[in-house]
Amino acid sequence: MSQALATQNSVSSLTALQVPLADRTLLLPNVAVAELIPYRAPQVSASMPAWFLGQIAWRDLRLPLLSFEAASDGQAQVGPGSRVAVINALGGRPRVKFIALLVQGIPRSIKVDGELPRADEPLAPLELDAVTWGEDTLKIPDLVGLEQKLADAGLI
């Protein structure tokens, strides 16, 4: 395929998810989320970091359940609308295919066309960028960095 044809056929829009957390909203590509499941109390181990909420069962697997907020300068918050987003692992570790992320509410699907304007907001750890979508500021998470944090803590 020629370079010109490849450029002409490139995707100009992306289906993404606005993922509500307690203190911010993340923007994830739709393909990053394997499934959204109801929150269930995780199996907790003693002396774990505050951002590691424990292990949950999903499709015959045990997944680490994380709080993005607690891993990124905030606090873990389990509320009445809490759910779990099962995220496809991106770090290339053969034994780690998914991680579970605590979310608040139901992610909303959006169609992103072209480039989103950057938001003039400070970034917390594990945030790659901030963009504006309508009236909202959406944070782009470092999912590979989050997975690395799990590995550095010896949790995967």
C-alpha positions in Angstrom: 0.0 0.0 0.0 1.4 3.4 -0.9 2.2 6.0 1.8 -0.3 8.4 0.2 -3.1 5.8 0.3 -2.3 4.8 3.9 -2.5 8.5 4.9 -5.8 9.0 3.0 -7.3 5.9 4.7 -6.1 6.8 8.2 -8.8 7.0 10.9 -9.9 10.5 11.6 -12.1 9.7 14.5 -11.8 7.5 17.6 -14.5 6.1 19.8 -13.4 6.8 23.4 -14.8 6.6 26.9 -15.2 9.3 29.5 -14.5 7.4 32.6 -15.7 9.1 35.8 -13.5 8.9 38.9 -14.1 10.5 42.3 -11.9 13.6 41.6 -11.4 13.6 37.8 -12.5 12.1 34.5 -10.3 9.9 32.4 -10.3 9.6 28.6 -9.6 6.1 27.4 -9.8 4.6 23.9 -12.9 2.3 23.8 -10.7 -0.7 23.0 -8.7 -0.2 26.3 -11.8 -1.3 28.3 -12.6 -5.0 28.2 -15.7 -4.9 30.4 -17.5 -2.8 33.0 -18.7 -4.9 36.0 -20.4 -4.1 39.3 -18.2 -3.2 42.2 -17.6 -6.1 44.6 -15.4 -6.0 47.7 -11.9 -7.2 46.8 -9.9 -9.8 48.6 -7.6 -7.6 50.7 -4.1 -8.4 51.8 -2.3 -6.8 54.8 0.3 -4.0 54.3 -0.5 -3.1 50.7 -0.2 0.4 49.3 -3.4 2.5 49.6 -3.8 2.5 45.8 -3.9 -1.3 45.7 -7.4 -2.2 46.8 -7.0 -6.0 46.6 -7.8 -8.8 44.2 -11.2 -9.4 42.5 -12.4 -12.5 40.5 -13.3 -12.0 36.9 -13.8 -14.7 34.3 -11.8 -17.4 36.2 -9.0 -14.8 36.7 -7.8 -12.9 39.8 -7.3 -9.3 38.9 -5.5 -6.5 40.9 -8.1 -3.8 41.7 -6.5 -0.3 41.7 -7.6 3.2 42.6 -6.2 5.5 39.9 -6.9 8.5 42.3 -4.8 7.0 45.1 -2.0 6.0 42.7 -2.0 9.6 41.4 -1.9 11.9 44.4 -5.5 11.4 45.6 -7.6 9.0 47.7 -9.4 5.8 47.0 -13.2 6.3 47.3 -15.8 3.6 47.1 -19.2 5.2 46.7 -22.7 4.1 45.9 -22.1 4.3 42.1 -18.8 2.5 42.2 -18.0 0.1 39.4 -15.0 -1.7 38.1 -13.6 -1.2 34.6 -11.5 -4.2 33.5 -8.7 -2.7 31.5 -6.6 -4.5 28.8 -3.0 -4.5 30.1 -0.6 -2.8 27.7 2.8 -3.5 29.3 3.6 -6.6 27.4 3.9 -8.8 30.5 2.9 -12.4 29.5 1.1 -13.2 32.7 -0.8 -9.9 33.0 -3.6 -9.5 30.5 -6.0 -7.3 32.5 -6.1 -5.0 35.5 -9.2 -3.7 37.3 -9.8 0.0 37.9 -12.2 1.4 40.4 -14.5 3.9 38.7 -17.5 6.1 39.9 -20.5 5.6 37.6 -20.9 4.4 34.1 -18.3 5.5 31.4 -19.8 7.5 28.6 -18.9 6.7 25.0 -17.9 9.7 22.8 -16.7 10.0 19.2 -13.5 12.1 19.1 -12.9 13.7 15.7 -9.6 15.3 14.9 -7.5 16.7 17.7 -8.8 17.7 21.1 -7.6 21.0 22.5 -5.1 20.7 25.3 -6.4 21.8 28.7 -4.2 24.2 30.7 -4.3 22.1 33.8 -1.5 20.7 36.0 -0.9 17.0 35.6 -0.8 14.6 38.5 1.5 11.6 38.5 0.3 8.9 36.0 -1.4 11.5 33.8 0.0 11.9 30.4 -2.1 14.9 29.3 -5.3 16.9 29.8 -7.7 17.8 27.1 -10.9 19.7 26.7 -14.1 18.1 25.6 -17.0 20.6 25.6 -17.1 22.0 29.1 -15.1 19.1 30.6 -11.5 18.5 31.2 -10.4 14.9 30.6 -7.2 13.4 31.8 -5.3 10.9 29.7 -3.9 8.2 32.0 -0.6 6.5 31.8 -1.9 2.9 31.8 1.5 1.4 31.2 2.9 3.5 34.1 0.1 2.2 36.3 0.9 -1.4 35.4 4.6 -0.6 36.1 3.6 0.7 39.5 2.0 -2.7 40.2 5.2 -4.5 39.0 7.4 -2.2 41.1 5.4 -3.1 44.2 5.7 -6.8 43.4 2.0 -7.2 42.9 2.1 -8.7 39.4 
